[in-house]
Amino acid sequence: MKSFKYVSVTLLIAAILLAYGCSREPSAGTAGASPASAKASAPAAPDAIHSLRGSSGYTPYDWCSLRWAQTGGEMVWVNSGADAVRLLVSKADPSRRPDWIFCSQGAVAGQAARGERLVVLATLYVSADAVRPVFRKPRTPLAGARSLFIPRSSIEVAFDRLLLREGIAANDIKLPRVESPSFNTIVALLTKPVTDADAIDFGVLVEPFISNLVNSQPGAFEIGAGGIYELSYCLVAREEDVRNRRADYVSLLQKFARISEQVEAWSSDDQFYTETWGRKRDETPERLPRLVTFDRAPARLQLDASKVRRLIREEISHLVMKYPADLRLPDNIDTLIDESLLREAASSRVTP
């Protein structure tokens, strides 16, 4: 059976960091920003908010970073939250790393299990329906079906929960031999002819891969029910940076709270997709494609710290049990979430 090879993640990160450093432009100013007012932190410098560089995908889930970029916030756009978290912890060139990112709690869990010291400061989107199984049509029984997941990740956790829900043993699923599987790999194998030796019958995906897949071959796929993974899309920074620049991060959260107020007040999907963009091409805003499974209702800056801690603990525990030689449970998972900054910036957005 064929083996698929991909460019080294290390080289990819280095290339992104190099391009980011070479193409970076000065901040466009602080339009729409106001100075920090919280008492517990020293006042941030006038340009503090925009001096914090961000990184995220360019999807509806990243609504806050897209709106932030419209006011001059400096961003490096990547394909996914997993790419963003790799940039955040990269040792390739620390001076060019982002200061904050958006990614799932699963990406945080994966890095924490490898010893990285990260902090979740808030969530931007919480949903049990963002991670979904996608099946070929006509749908075949799962026992004996072919599939693929991304190992040591939230997708493996969701995959295992799908099998548990369906009452299928893991050894009843046929897994092709693939090096470094990714979302793109899963989509590629789902679109192969069903008779191909490397084809798969179902996979667990997220947006925009779900929409790209089903729109590429209308009527060829069935999107299964959610409920196999509860996503918390998070604002994340390095622990050391938060400790050293607390006032700047509080100011950032104040700005994000104002952006969230605006987005929560929008009355329609049309307004969301019209107003949510983060860059321009030929002076025209690059607006987002509409995603099949995305619901704008959960888009809100908030933090339920106890819930996020529970989700991260459950995920790390699950993966450590499967890969004890590669991963470990952090000494203190509680330190992975710090609600005190959002409480200082916008206390009503913190769940008691």
C-alpha positions as CSV (number, residue, x, y, z in Angstrom):
1,M,0.0,0.0,0.0
2,K,1.2,3.5,-0.8
3,S,2.8,5.7,1.8
4,F,2.1,9.4,1.7
5,K,5.0,11.8,2.7
6,Y,4.7,15.4,3.6
7,V,7.0,18.4,4.1
8,S,8.6,18.5,7.6
9,V,6.6,20.5,10.1
10,T,9.8,22.0,11.3
11,L,10.7,23.3,7.8
12,L,7.1,24.6,7.4
13,I,7.2,26.5,10.6
14,A,10.6,28.0,9.7
15,A,9.3,29.0,6.3
16,I,6.2,30.7,7.8
17,L,8.3,32.5,10.4
18,L,10.8,33.7,7.8
19,A,8.0,34.9,5.5
20,Y,6.3,36.6,8.4
21,G,9.4,38.4,9.5
22,C,10.3,39.6,6.0
23,S,6.8,40.8,5.0
24,R,5.8,42.3,8.4
25,E,4.6,45.9,8.1
26,P,4.5,48.5,10.8
27,S,1.3,48.6,12.8
28,A,-1.5,50.6,11.3
29,G,-2.2,52.4,14.6
30,T,-4.7,51.9,17.3
31,A,-8.0,52.8,15.7
32,G,-10.9,51.6,17.8
33,A,-8.7,50.9,20.9
34,S,-8.8,52.5,24.3
35,P,-6.3,52.4,27.2
36,A,-6.6,49.7,29.8
37,S,-8.7,50.6,32.8
38,A,-8.3,47.6,35.1
39,K,-6.9,48.4,38.5
40,A,-4.8,45.3,39.1
41,S,-2.4,45.9,36.1
42,A,-0.2,48.9,35.4
43,P,-1.5,51.0,32.5
44,A,-0.5,49.6,29.1
45,A,1.4,51.8,26.7
46,P,-0.7,53.5,24.0
47,D,0.3,50.9,21.3
48,A,0.3,48.0,23.7
49,I,-2.6,46.2,22.2
50,H,-1.3,46.3,18.7
51,S,2.3,45.5,19.8
52,L,1.0,42.0,20.6
53,R,1.3,40.0,17.4
54,G,-1.4,37.3,16.7
55,S,-1.8,34.2,14.6
56,S,-4.9,32.3,13.6
57,G,-6.7,30.6,10.8
58,Y,-8.8,32.6,8.4
59,T,-12.2,31.1,9.1
60,P,-15.5,32.1,10.7
61,Y,-14.3,30.6,14.0
62,D,-11.5,33.2,13.9
63,W,-14.0,36.1,13.8
64,C,-12.3,38.0,16.6
65,S,-8.9,38.1,15.0
66,L,-10.3,39.1,11.6
67,R,-12.2,42.0,13.2
68,W,-9.0,42.8,15.2
69,A,-6.9,43.0,12.0
70,Q,-9.3,45.6,10.5
71,T,-8.2,48.0,13.2
72,G,-4.5,47.5,12.5
73,G,-3.8,44.5,14.6
74,E,-0.8,42.5,13.3
75,M,-1.6,39.0,12.2
76,V,0.0,36.0,10.6
77,W,-2.6,33.8,9.0
78,V,-2.2,30.1,9.0
79,N,-4.2,27.1,7.8
80,S,-5.4,25.9,11.2
81,G,-5.1,26.3,15.0
82,A,-2.7,23.4,15.0
83,D,-0.3,25.4,12.8
84,A,-0.8,28.5,15.0
85,V,0.1,26.6,18.2
86,R,3.3,25.2,16.5
87,L,4.3,28.8,15.7
88,L,3.6,29.9,19.3
89,V,6.0,27.3,20.7
90,S,8.5,27.2,17.9
91,K,12.2,27.6,18.8
92,A,13.2,28.5,15.2
93,D,13.2,32.3,15.9
94,P,11.6,33.4,19.1
95,S,11.7,37.1,18.0
96,R,9.3,36.3,15.2
97,R,6.8,34.1,17.1
98,P,3.3,35.4,17.6
99,D,2.4,36.6,21.1
100,W,-1.1,35.1,21.1
101,I,-3.0,32.6,18.9
102,F,-6.5,31.1,18.5
103,C,-6.7,27.3,18.6
104,S,-8.8,24.5,20.1
105,Q,-8.3,23.3,23.7
106,G,-7.1,20.1,22.0
107,A,-4.1,21.9,20.5
108,V,-3.3,23.3,23.9
109,A,-3.7,19.8,25.5
110,G,-1.3,18.3,22.9
111,Q,1.4,20.8,23.5
112,A,1.0,20.7,27.3
113,A,1.4,16.9,27.3
114,R,4.7,17.5,25.5
115,G,5.9,19.9,28.3
116,E,5.0,23.3,26.8
117,R,3.8,26.0,29.2
118,L,0.8,27.7,27.7
119,V,-2.1,29.6,29.1
120,V,-5.7,29.8,28.0
121,L,-7.0,33.4,28.5
122,A,-10.5,33.2,27.0
123,T,-12.7,31.2,24.6
124,L,-14.1,32.6,21.4
125,Y,-16.4,29.7,20.3
126,V,-17.8,26.8,22.3
127,S,-19.7,24.0,20.5
128,A,-20.3,20.3,20.6
129,D,-21.1,20.2,16.9
130,A,-17.9,21.6,15.4
131,V,-16.1,18.3,15.0
132,R,-18.1,15.9,12.8
133,P,-17.8,12.5,11.2
134,V,-18.2,12.5,7.4
135,F,-19.3,9.3,5.5
136,R,-19.3,8.3,1.9
137,K,-22.7,7.7,0.3
138,P,-24.1,5.1,0.3
139,R,-23.1,4.7,3.9
140,T,-21.7,1.3,4.8
141,P,-21.6,-0.4,8.2
142,L,-18.7,0.9,10.4
143,A,-17.5,-2.6,11.3
144,G,-15.0,-3.4,8.7
145,A,-15.0,0.1,7.2
146,R,-11.8,2.0,6.3
147,S,-10.8,5.2,8.0
148,L,-8.0,7.4,9.2
149,F,-7.4,9.9,12.1
150,I,-4.7,12.3,13.2
151,P,-2.8,10.5,16.0
152,R,-2.1,12.1,19.4
153,S,-4.7,14.8,18.7
154,S,-8.2,15.9,19.5
155,I,-9.3,14.2,16.2
156,E,-8.1,10.8,17.6
157,V,-10.1,11.5,20.8
158,A,-13.2,12.4,18.7
159,F,-12.6,9.3,16.6
160,D,-12.4,7.0,19.6
161,R,-15.6,8.6,21.0
162,L,-17.4,8.0,17.7
163,L,-16.5,4.3,17.8
164,L,-17.7,4.1,21.4
165,R,-21.0,5.8,20.5
166,E,-21.5,3.4,17.6
167,G,-20.5,0.3,19.6
168,I,-17.6,-0.5,17.3
169,A,-14.2,-1.9,18.4
170,A,-11.1,-0.1,17.2
171,N,-9.7,-3.3,15.7
172,D,-12.9,-3.5,13.5
173,I,-11.7,-0.4,11.6
174,K,-9.1,-0.8,8.8
175,L,-6.5,1.9,8.9
176,P,-4.3,2.6,5.8
177,R,-0.6,3.1,6.3
178,V,0.0,6.9,6.0
179,E,2.9,9.0,7.2
180,S,2.0,12.2,9.1
181,P,-1.8,12.1,8.4
182,S,-3.5,15.5,8.4
183,F,-6.9,16.9,7.5
184,N,-5.8,17.2,3.9
185,T,-4.8,13.6,3.9
186,I,-8.2,12.5,5.2
187,V,-10.0,14.6,2.6
188,A,-7.8,13.3,-0.2
189,L,-8.5,9.6,0.8
190,L,-12.2,10.3,1.0
191,T,-12.2,11.7,-2.5
192,K,-10.4,8.7,-4.0
193,P,-12.6,6.2,-5.9
194,V,-14.1,3.8,-3.5
195,T,-12.3,0.9,-5.2
196,D,-8.9,2.5,-4.7
197,A,-6.7,0.5,-2.2
198,D,-5.9,3.7,-0.2
199,A,-9.5,5.1,-0.1
200,I,-11.3,5.4,3.2
201,D,-15.0,5.2,3.9
202,F,-15.3,7.8,6.7
203,G,-13.3,10.3,8.6
204,V,-13.6,12.9,11.4
205,L,-13.2,16.4,10.2
206,V,-13.6,20.1,11.1
207,E,-14.4,23.2,9.0
208,P,-13.4,24.3,6.5
209,F,-12.4,20.8,5.4
210,I,-16.0,19.6,5.8
211,S,-17.4,22.2,3.5
212,N,-14.5,21.9,1.0
213,L,-15.2,18.1,0.8
214,V,-18.9,18.1,0.5
215,N,-18.9,21.0,-2.0
216,S,-16.3,19.4,-4.2
217,Q,-18.6,16.4,-4.8
218,P,-22.2,17.4,-4.1
219,G,-24.3,14.5,-2.9
220,A,-21.4,12.1,-2.4
221,F,-21.0,12.5,1.4
222,E,-23.1,12.5,4.5
223,I,-22.3,14.7,7.5
224,G,-22.8,12.7,10.7
225,A,-24.1,14.0,14.0
226,G,-21.9,16.0,16.4
227,G,-21.5,15.4,20.1
228,I,-18.3,13.4,19.8
229,Y,-16.1,16.3,20.9
230,E,-16.9,19.6,22.7
231,L,-14.8,22.3,21.1
232,S,-13.6,25.3,23.0
233,Y,-11.8,27.6,20.6
234,C,-9.3,29.5,22.8
235,L,-7.2,32.6,23.1
236,V,-3.8,31.2,24.1
237,A,-0.4,32.7,25.0
238,R,2.9,31.5,26.5
239,E,2.9,31.5,30.3
240,E,6.1,33.5,30.5
241,D,4.8,36.2,28.2
242,V,1.6,36.6,30.2
243,R,3.5,36.9,33.4
244,N,5.9,39.5,31.9
245,R,3.3,41.5,30.0
246,R,0.1,41.1,31.9
247,A,-1.1,44.7,31.3
248,D,-0.8,44.3,27.6
249,Y,-2.8,41.1,27.6
250,V,-5.5,42.7,29.7
251,S,-5.7,45.5,27.2
252,L,-6.0,43.0,24.4
253,L,-8.9,41.2,26.2
254,Q,-10.6,44.6,26.6
255,K,-10.4,45.2,22.9
256,F,-11.7,41.7,22.1
257,A,-14.6,42.2,24.5
258,R,-15.6,45.3,22.6
259,I,-15.3,43.3,19.3
260,S,-17.5,40.6,20.8
261,E,-20.2,43.1,21.8
262,Q,-20.4,44.2,18.2
263,V,-20.5,40.7,16.8
264,E,-23.1,39.5,19.3
265,A,-25.4,42.4,18.3
266,W,-25.4,41.5,14.6
267,S,-28.9,40.4,13.5
268,S,-28.1,38.0,10.6
269,D,-25.7,35.7,9.0
270,D,-25.4,38.1,6.1
271,Q,-24.1,40.8,8.4
272,F,-21.7,38.4,10.0
273,Y,-20.2,37.3,6.6
274,T,-20.2,40.9,5.3
275,E,-18.4,42.5,8.3
276,T,-16.0,39.6,9.2
277,W,-12.8,39.9,7.2
278,G,-9.2,40.5,8.1
279,R,-7.3,41.4,5.0
280,K,-7.7,42.9,1.5
281,R,-6.8,41.8,-2.0
282,D,-6.6,44.6,-4.5
283,E,-8.2,46.9,-1.9
284,T,-11.2,44.6,-1.6
285,P,-12.0,42.9,1.7
286,E,-11.4,39.2,1.5
287,R,-14.6,37.8,2.9
288,L,-15.2,34.3,4.2
289,P,-16.8,31.4,2.4
290,R,-20.0,30.2,4.1
291,L,-19.4,26.9,5.9
292,V,-21.9,24.1,5.9
293,T,-21.8,23.3,9.7
294,F,-20.9,26.7,11.1
295,D,-23.4,28.4,13.4
296,R,-22.6,32.0,14.4
297,A,-24.6,31.9,17.7
298,P,-21.8,30.5,19.9
299,A,-19.4,33.3,18.7
300,R,-18.7,35.1,22.0
301,L,-15.7,36.1,24.1
302,Q,-16.1,34.3,27.5
303,L,-14.4,31.8,29.8
304,D,-15.8,29.0,31.9
305,A,-12.4,28.0,33.4
306,S,-13.6,24.9,35.3
307,K,-15.1,23.5,32.1
308,V,-12.0,24.1,30.0
309,R,-9.8,22.6,32.7
310,R,-12.0,19.5,32.7
311,L,-12.0,19.2,28.9
312,I,-8.2,19.5,28.7
313,R,-7.7,17.1,31.6
314,E,-9.9,14.5,30.0
315,E,-8.2,14.8,26.6
316,I,-4.7,14.6,28.0
317,S,-5.6,11.7,30.2
318,H,-7.1,9.8,27.2
319,L,-4.0,10.4,25.0
320,V,-1.5,9.6,27.8
321,M,-3.2,6.3,28.4
322,K,-2.7,5.4,24.7
323,Y,0.8,6.9,24.4
324,P,2.5,6.7,27.8
325,A,6.0,6.7,26.3
326,D,5.4,9.9,24.3
327,L,3.1,12.1,26.5
328,R,2.6,12.9,30.1
329,L,0.0,14.6,32.3
330,P,1.3,18.1,33.3
331,D,2.1,18.5,37.0
332,N,-0.7,21.1,37.4
333,I,-3.3,21.3,34.7
334,D,-5.0,24.2,36.6
335,T,-2.2,26.6,35.5
336,L,-3.2,26.0,31.8
337,I,-6.2,28.3,32.3
338,D,-6.0,31.8,33.9
339,E,-9.4,33.5,34.2
340,S,-8.0,36.5,36.2
341,L,-7.0,38.5,33.1
342,L,-10.5,38.3,31.6
343,R,-12.1,39.0,35.0
344,E,-9.9,42.2,35.1
345,A,-10.8,43.2,31.5
346,A,-14.5,42.2,31.4
347,S,-15.7,40.5,34.5
348,S,-19.2,39.7,33.2
349,R,-17.7,37.4,30.6
350,V,-16.2,35.0,33.2
351,T,-18.3,32.2,34.5
352,P,-18.1,32.2,38.3
